[in-house]
Amino acid sequence: MTKQEYYDLLVRSAHDGTFPSAEIAQEDNGRDFIKCLYRGDKTPRSQCRCAIGLLIRDENYGDWVENEPVSFLVLDPVDTISLDELLEIQGCHDDACTQKDSEVVWERDNFLRDINALPCFADVVKVAPDAA
């Protein structure tokens, strides 16, 4: 996949309901936190995915994947994007997930603004948050 194709997929996913892929979980002390999921319902065919989850093929996914760090996963490669840059992109997804009451709220415009500011996407044709 080219960098432009991945960027376009991220933008499309921000709009079509693919994002966010997160849930409210509880720490050992009982406090709530937002936990990102590679796949929203933890199944290979899940349509709800995070930025990294978009790059995991169905045949490489199992519910065990949810507990693995990105560096252990088999991902479809994105031309010229490093693992560190993928983690930055994933951070934009995670930061765009906020909690209201006991629900995850998707802050689409914040996500689009943040990925547009990433150096790894400096050379792609961008979509403005309010124009997408």
KOLNU-320151 format. One record per atom (N, C-alpha, C): residue number from 1; atom name; z, x, y. Coordinates in Angstrom, 1 decimal, decimal comma. Layout:
R   num   atomo        Z        X        Y
R   NUM      CA        Z        X        Y
...
//
This chain:
R   num   atomo        Z        X        Y
R     1       N      0,0      0,9     -1,2
R     1      CA      0,0      0,0      0,0
R     1       C      0,0      0,9      1,2
R     2       N     -0,8      0,5      2,2
R     2      CA     -0,8      1,3      3,4
R     2       C      0,4      0,9      4,3
R     3       N      0,7      1,7      5,3
R     3      CA      1,8      1,4      6,2
R     3       C      1,5      0,2      6,9
R     4       N      0,3      0,0      7,4
R     4      CA     -0,1     -1,3      8,1
R     4       C      0,1     -2,5      7,2
R     5       N     -0,3     -2,4      5,9
R     5      CA     -0,1     -3,5      5,0
R     5       C      1,4     -3,9      4,8
R     6       N      2,2     -2,8      4,7
R     6      CA      3,6     -3,1      4,6
R     6       C      4,2     -3,7      5,8
R     7       N      3,9     -3,2      7,0
R     7      CA      4,3     -3,8      8,2
R     7       C      3,9     -5,2      8,3
R     8       N      2,7     -5,5      8,0
R     8      CA      2,2     -6,9      8,0
R     8       C      3,0     -7,8      7,0
R     9       N      3,3     -7,2      5,9
R     9      CA      4,1     -8,0      4,9
R     9       C      5,5     -8,2      5,4
R    10       N      6,1     -7,3      6,1
R    10      CA      7,4     -7,5      6,7
R    10       C      7,4     -8,6      7,7
R    11       N      6,4     -8,6      8,6
R    11      CA      6,3     -9,6      9,6
R    11       C      6,1    -11,0      9,0
R    12       N      5,2    -11,0      8,0
R    12      CA      4,9    -12,3      7,3
R    12       C      6,2    -12,8      6,6
R    13       N      6,9    -11,9      6,0
R    13      CA      8,2    -12,3      5,3
R    13       C      9,2    -12,7      6,3
R    14       N      9,2    -12,2      7,5
R    14      CA     10,2    -12,6      8,5
R    14       C     10,0    -14,0      8,9
R    15       N      8,7    -14,5      8,7
R    15      CA      8,4    -15,9      9,2
R    15       C      8,3    -16,9      8,1
R    16       N      8,0    -16,5      6,9
R    16      CA      7,7    -17,5      5,9
R    16       C      8,8    -17,9      4,9
R    17       N     10,0    -17,4      5,2
R    17      CA     11,1    -17,8      4,3
R    17       C     11,5    -16,8      3,3
R    18       N     10,7    -15,7      3,1
R    18      CA     11,0    -14,7      2,2
R    18       C     12,3    -14,0      2,6
R    19       N     12,5    -13,7      3,9
R    19      CA     13,7    -13,1      4,4
R    19       C     14,6    -14,2      4,9
R    20       N     15,9    -14,1      4,9
R    20      CA     16,6    -13,0      4,4
R    20       C     16,9    -13,1      2,9
R    21       N     17,3    -12,0      2,3
R    21      CA     17,8    -12,0      1,0
R    21       C     19,2    -11,4      1,0
R    22       N     20,1    -12,3      1,2
R    22      CA     21,5    -11,9      1,3
R    22       C     22,4    -13,1      0,9
R    23       N     23,7    -12,7      0,7
R    23      CA     24,7    -13,8      0,4
R    23       C     26,0    -13,4      1,0
R    24       N     26,9    -14,3      1,1
R    24      CA     28,2    -14,0      1,5
R    24       C     29,0    -13,7      0,3
R    25       N     29,6    -12,5      0,3
R    25      CA     30,5    -12,0     -0,8
R    25       C     31,9    -11,8     -0,2
R    26       N     32,8    -11,4     -1,1
R    26      CA     34,1    -11,2     -0,7
R    26       C     34,6     -9,8     -1,1
R    27       N     35,2     -9,1     -0,2
R    27      CA     35,8     -7,8     -0,5
R    27       C     37,1     -8,1     -1,3
R    28       N     37,6     -7,0     -1,9
R    28      CA     38,9     -7,1     -2,7
R    28       C     40,0     -7,7     -1,9
R    29       N     40,0     -7,5     -0,6
R    29      CA     41,1     -8,1      0,2
R    29       C     40,8     -9,5      0,7
R    30       N     39,7    -10,1      0,2
R    30      CA     39,4    -11,5      0,4
R    30       C     38,6    -11,7      1,7
R    31       N     38,3    -10,7      2,4
R    31      CA     37,4    -10,8      3,6
R    31       C     36,0    -11,0      3,2
R    32       N     35,3    -11,9      3,9
R    32      CA     33,9    -12,1      3,7
R    32       C     33,0    -11,0      4,3
R    33       N     31,9    -10,7      3,6
R    33      CA     30,9     -9,8      4,2
R    33       C     29,5    -10,2      3,7
R    34       N     28,5     -9,8      4,4
R    34      CA     27,1    -10,1      4,0
R    34       C     26,6     -9,0      3,1
R    35       N     26,2     -9,4      1,9
R    35      CA     25,7     -8,5      0,9
R    35       C     24,2     -8,7      0,7
R    36       N     23,4     -7,7      1,0
R    36      CA     22,0     -7,8      0,8
R    36       C     21,7     -7,9     -0,7
R    37       N     20,6     -8,6     -1,0
R    37      CA     20,1     -8,7     -2,4
R    37       C     18,7     -8,3     -2,4
R    38       N     18,3     -7,5     -3,4
R    38      CA     16,8     -7,2     -3,5
R    38       C     16,0     -8,5     -3,7
R    39       N     16,6     -9,4     -4,5
R    39      CA     16,0    -10,7     -4,8
R    39       C     17,0    -11,7     -4,7
R    40       N     16,7    -12,7     -3,9
R    40      CA     17,7    -13,7     -3,5
R    40       C     18,4    -14,5     -4,7
R    41       N     17,7    -14,9     -5,7
R    41      CA     18,3    -15,6     -6,8
R    41       C     18,5    -14,7     -8,0
R    42       N     18,3    -13,4     -7,8
R    42      CA     18,5    -12,4     -8,9
R    42       C     17,6    -12,6    -10,1
R    43       N     16,4    -13,1     -9,9
R    43      CA     15,4    -13,3    -11,0
R    43       C     14,1    -12,6    -10,6
R    44       N     13,4    -12,2    -11,6
R    44      CA     12,1    -11,5    -11,3
R    44       C     11,1    -12,3    -10,5
R    45       N     11,1    -13,6    -10,6
R    45      CA     10,1    -14,4     -9,9
R    45       C     10,6    -14,9     -8,5
R    46       N     11,8    -14,4     -8,1
R    46      CA     12,4    -14,9     -6,8
R    46       C     11,4    -14,6     -5,7
R    47       N     11,2    -15,6     -4,8
R    47      CA     10,4    -15,5     -3,6
R    47       C     11,2    -15,0     -2,5
R    48       N     12,5    -15,0     -2,5
R    48      CA     13,4    -14,6     -1,5
R    48       C     13,7    -13,1     -1,8
R    49       N     13,3    -12,2     -0,9
R    49      CA     13,4    -10,8     -1,1
R    49       C     13,8    -10,1      0,2
R    50       N     14,4     -8,9      0,0
R    50      CA     14,7     -8,1      1,2
R    50       C     13,5     -7,1      1,4
R    51       N     13,6     -6,3      2,4
R    51      CA     12,6     -5,3      2,8
R    51       C     12,3     -4,4      1,6
R    52       N     13,3     -3,9      0,9
R    52      CA     13,1     -3,0     -0,3
R    52       C     12,6     -3,9     -1,4
R    53       N     13,2     -5,1     -1,6
R    53      CA     12,8     -6,0     -2,7
R    53       C     11,4     -6,3     -2,7
R    54       N     10,7     -6,3     -1,6
R    54      CA      9,3     -6,6     -1,5
R    54       C      8,5     -5,5     -2,3
R    55       N      9,1     -4,4     -2,5
R    55      CA      8,4     -3,2     -3,2
R    55       C      8,7     -3,1     -4,6
R    56       N      9,6     -4,0     -5,2
R    56      CA      9,9     -3,9     -6,6
R    56       C      9,0     -4,9     -7,4
R    57       N      8,3     -4,4     -8,3
R    57      CA      7,4     -5,2     -9,1
R    57       C      8,3     -6,1    -10,0
R    58       N      7,8     -7,2    -10,4
R    58      CA      8,5     -8,1    -11,3
R    58       C      8,9     -7,5    -12,6
R    59       N      8,0     -6,7    -13,1
R    59      CA      8,3     -6,0    -14,4
R    59       C      9,4     -4,9    -14,3
R    60       N      9,7     -4,5    -13,1
R    60      CA     10,7     -3,5    -12,9
R    60       C     12,0     -4,1    -12,4
R    61       N     12,1     -5,4    -12,4
R    61      CA     13,3     -6,1    -11,9
R    61       C     14,1     -6,7    -13,0
R    62       N     15,4     -6,5    -12,9
R    62      CA     16,3     -7,2    -13,8
R    62       C     17,6     -7,4    -12,9
R    63       N     18,5     -8,3    -13,3
R    63      CA     19,7     -8,5    -12,5
R    63       C     20,5     -7,3    -12,3
R    64       N     20,4     -6,3    -13,2
R    64      CA     21,1     -5,0    -13,1
R    64       C     20,7     -4,3    -11,9
R    65       N     19,4     -4,5    -11,4
R    65      CA     18,9     -3,8    -10,3
R    65       C     19,8     -4,0     -9,0
R    66       N     20,4     -5,2     -8,9
R    66      CA     21,2     -5,5     -7,7
R    66       C     22,3     -4,5     -7,5
R    67       N     22,7     -3,8     -8,5
R    67      CA     23,8     -2,8     -8,3
R    67       C     23,4     -1,4     -8,2
R    68       N     22,1     -1,2     -8,1
R    68      CA     21,5      0,2     -8,1
R    68       C     21,2      0,6     -6,7
R    69       N     21,4      1,9     -6,3
R    69      CA     21,0      2,3     -5,0
R    69       C     19,5      2,5     -5,0
R    70       N     18,9      2,4     -3,9
R    70      CA     17,4      2,4     -3,7
R    70       C     16,8      3,6     -4,4
R    71       N     17,5      4,8     -4,3
R    71      CA     16,9      6,0     -4,9
R    71       C     16,7      5,9     -6,4
R    72       N     17,4      5,0     -7,1
R    72      CA     17,2      4,8     -8,5
R    72       C     16,1      3,8     -8,9
R    73       N     15,5      3,2     -7,9
R    73      CA     14,6      2,1     -8,2
R    73       C     13,2      2,6     -8,3
R    74       N     12,4      1,9     -9,1
R    74      CA     10,9      2,1     -9,2
R    74       C     10,3      1,2     -8,1
R    75       N      9,8      1,8     -7,1
R    75      CA      9,2      1,0     -6,0
R    75       C      7,7      1,3     -5,9
R    76       N      6,9      0,2     -5,4
R    76      CA      5,5      0,5     -5,1
R    76       C      5,5      1,4     -3,9
R    77       N      4,7      2,5     -3,9
R    77      CA      4,8      3,4     -2,8
R    77       C      4,1      2,8     -1,5
R    78       N      4,6      3,2     -0,4
R    78      CA      4,0      2,9      0,9
R    78       C      3,5      4,2      1,5
R    79       N      2,2      4,3      1,8
R    79      CA      1,7      5,6      2,3
R    79       C      2,5      6,1      3,5
R    80       N      2,8      7,3      3,4
R    80      CA      3,5      8,1      4,5
R    80       C      4,8      7,6      5,0
R    81       N      5,5      6,7      4,2
R    81      CA      6,8      6,2      4,5
R    81       C      7,8      6,8      3,5
R    82       N      8,8      7,5      4,0
R    82      CA      9,7      8,2      3,2
R    82       C     10,8      7,3      2,8
R    83       N     11,7      7,7      1,8
R    83      CA     12,8      7,0      1,4
R    83       C     13,8      6,7      2,6
R    84       N     14,0      7,7      3,4
R    84      CA     14,9      7,6      4,6
R    84       C     14,3      6,5      5,5
R    85       N     13,0      6,5      5,7
R    85      CA     12,4      5,5      6,5
R    85       C     12,5      4,1      5,9
R    86       N     12,4      4,0      4,6
R    86      CA     12,6      2,7      3,9
R    86       C     14,0      2,2      4,2
R    87       N     14,9      3,1      4,1
R    87      CA     16,3      2,7      4,3
R    87       C     16,5      2,3      5,8
R    88       N     15,8      2,9      6,7
R    88      CA     15,9      2,4      8,1
R    88       C     15,3      1,0      8,2
R    89       N     14,2      0,7      7,6
R    89      CA     13,6     -0,6      7,6
R    89       C     14,5     -1,6      6,9
R    90       N     15,2     -1,2      5,8
R    90      CA     16,1     -2,1      5,1
R    90       C     17,3     -2,4      6,1
R    91       N     17,7     -1,4      6,8
R    91      CA     18,8     -1,6      7,7
R    91       C     18,5     -2,6      8,8
R    92       N     17,2     -2,7      9,2
R    92      CA     16,8     -3,7     10,2
R    92       C     16,9     -5,1      9,5
R    93       N     16,6     -5,2      8,3
R    93      CA     16,7     -6,5      7,5
R    93       C     18,2     -6,8      7,5
R    94       N     19,0     -5,9      7,1
R    94      CA     20,5     -6,2      6,9
R    94       C     21,1     -6,5      8,3
R    95       N     20,7     -5,8      9,3
R    95      CA     21,3     -6,1     10,7
R    95       C     20,9     -7,4     11,2
R    96       N     19,7     -7,9     10,7
R    96      CA     19,3     -9,2     11,2
R    96       C     19,9    -10,4     10,5
R    97       N     20,8    -10,1      9,5
R    97      CA     21,5    -11,1      8,8
R    97       C     22,9    -11,2      9,4
R    98       N     23,2    -12,4     10,0
R    98      CA     24,6    -12,6     10,5
R    98       C     25,2    -13,7      9,8
R    99       N     26,5    -13,9     10,0
R    99      CA     27,3    -14,9      9,3
R    99       C     27,7    -16,0     10,3
R   100       N     27,5    -17,2     10,0
R   100      CA     28,0    -18,3     10,8
R   100       C     28,7    -19,3      9,8
R   101       N     30,0    -19,4     10,0
R   101      CA     30,8    -20,2      9,0
R   101       C     30,6    -19,4      7,7
R   102       N     30,1    -20,1      6,6
R   102      CA     30,0    -19,5      5,3
R   102       C     28,5    -19,3      5,0
R   103       N     27,7    -19,3      6,0
R   103      CA     26,2    -19,2      5,7
R   103       C     25,7    -17,9      6,3
R   104       N     24,6    -17,4      5,7
R   104      CA     23,8    -16,2      6,3
R   104       C     22,8    -16,8      7,2
R   105       N     22,8    -16,3      8,4
R   105      CA     21,8    -16,7      9,4
R   105       C     20,8    -15,6      9,6
R   106       N     19,5    -15,9      9,6
R   106      CA     18,4    -15,0      9,8
R   106       C     18,0    -14,9     11,3
R   107       N     18,2    -13,7     11,8
R   107      CA     17,8    -13,4     13,2
R   107       C     16,4    -12,8     13,3
R   108       N     15,4    -13,6     13,1
R   108      CA     14,0    -13,1     13,0
R   108       C     13,6    -12,2     14,1
R   109       N     13,8    -12,7     15,3
R   109      CA     13,3    -11,9     16,5
R   109       C     14,0    -10,6     16,6
R   110       N     15,3    -10,5     16,2
R   110      CA     16,0     -9,2     16,2
R   110       C     15,3     -8,3     15,2
R   111       N     15,0     -8,8     14,0
R   111      CA     14,4     -8,0     13,0
R   111       C     13,0     -7,4     13,5
R   112       N     12,2     -8,3     14,1
R   112      CA     10,9     -7,9     14,5
R   112       C     11,0     -6,8     15,7
R   113       N     11,9     -7,1     16,6
R   113      CA     12,2     -6,1     17,7
R   113       C     12,6     -4,7     17,1
R   114       N     13,5     -4,8     16,1
R   114      CA     14,0     -3,5     15,5
R   114       C     12,9     -2,8     14,7
R   115       N     12,1     -3,5     13,9
R   115      CA     11,1     -2,7     13,2
R   115       C     10,0     -2,2     14,1
R   116       N      9,7     -2,9     15,2
R   116      CA      8,7     -2,5     16,2
R   116       C      9,2     -1,2     16,8
R   117       N     10,5     -0,9     16,9
R   117      CA     11,0      0,2     17,6
R   117       C     11,1      1,4     16,6
R   118       N     10,9      1,3     15,3
R   118      CA     11,0      2,4     14,4
R   118       C      9,9      3,4     14,6
R   119       N     10,2      4,7     14,6
R   119      CA      9,2      5,7     14,7
R   119       C      8,2      5,7     13,6
R   120       N      8,6      5,2     12,4
R   120      CA      7,6      5,2     11,3
R   120       C      6,5      4,2     11,5
R   121       N      6,7      3,2     12,4
R   121      CA      5,7      2,2     12,6
R   121       C      5,0      2,5     14,0
R   122       N      5,2      3,7     14,5
R   122      CA      4,6      4,0     15,9
R   122       C      3,1      3,8     15,9
R   123       N      2,4      4,0     14,7
R   123      CA      1,0      4,0     14,7
R   123       C      0,3      2,7     14,1
R   124       N      1,1      1,7     13,9
R   124      CA      0,6      0,4     13,4
R   124       C      0,3     -0,5     14,5
R   125       N     -0,6     -1,5     14,2
R   125      CA     -0,9     -2,6     15,1
R   125       C      0,3     -3,6     15,0
R   126       N      1,0     -3,7     16,1
R   126      CA      2,3     -4,5     16,1
R   126       C      2,1     -5,9     16,5
R   127       N      3,0     -6,7     16,1
R   127      CA      3,1     -8,1     16,5
R   127       C      4,4     -8,3     17,3
R   128       N      4,2     -8,9     18,5
R   128      CA      5,4     -9,1     19,4
R   128       C      6,2    -10,2     18,7
R   129       N      7,6    -10,1     18,8
R   129      CA      8,4    -11,1     18,1
R   129       C      8,1    -12,6     18,5
R   130       N      7,8    -12,8     19,8
R   130      CA      7,5    -14,2     20,2
R   130       C      6,1    -14,6     20,0
R   131       N      5,2    -13,7     19,6
R   131      CA      3,8    -14,0     19,3
R   131       C      3,5    -14,2     17,9
R   132       N      4,5    -13,8     17,0
R   132      CA      4,2    -13,8     15,6
R   132       C      4,2    -15,2     15,0
//
